[in-house]
Amino acid sequence: MFLKMFVGDELIESVPLDKEMISKPGYVGNFKRRLQNKYKDLFVREPKPEFFVSNPLAVIRPTENTIRG
C-alpha cells in the first residue's frame, strides 16, 4: 500500500506503507507530517495537500459496455 500526497492535481510523492501497521495509531500520521515538513515551501504558494492511501495491486478493468461503447 502507498500513501500518496497530492497538491491540486499533481502527485507530489508516493510513500510505501506496511499493510500490517496501517491500523496502528500514528503510523500514517507520521508519514503525513514528514511529507508536509519536506514540502513546506510548496504550501506557501499552493493549497493544502491531500493524502490518499492506495493499493498498488488494484487493477481497474473497463466493463464490457465501456469497451463496446
N, C-alpha and C positions, 0 to 999 in steps of 0.2 A: 504494500500500500504506500501511497505517496501523499505528502502534504504539499499542496500547490498554492503559491501566492500569486495573486493577480492584482494589478493596478489598472483599473479600467478594463480594456480588452486584452491587455498584454500579460502574458505569463512571465513573471519575473524569475522565479526559481521553483524547482520541484525537489523535495527532500524525501528520501526513503524513510519509511516508518516500520517499526517492528509490530506486526499484527497482534502479537500477544500482549504488547504493552499499551495499546491504544486506550483500553478501558481504565488504565491506571490514572488517578488524578494528577494533573500537572504535566503529564508526558507530552501531549500535543501542544499545550500552552507554552512549554519550554521552547519548542521549536519555533512557535509563532513569535515569541519575544526575541529570539536570536535573529530571525529574519527581519523583524521590524527594526532592530538595532543596526543590523548590517546595511539596510537600505534607508535609514532615517533621512538622509539628504534628499532622497527621491520624493518623500512625502511632503516636503516643503512646497513643491510645485504641483504635485499630483494629489488626487483624492486618496482617502484612506484605503489600505489594501484589503482585499477579500481573500479568505482562506478556504480551501476545499480539500477534503480527503477523498482520494480516488483509488480505485483498484485497477492496477495496470493490466490485469488479466481479463477485464471485462471487454467483450467484443460486441460492437454494435453491428447487427446484421439487418440489412434492409428487408422489409416484408415483401411478399410476392406482389402486393398491389403497387408498391413503390417501384419495383423492378419493371413491371409491365406498363406502368403509367396509367 
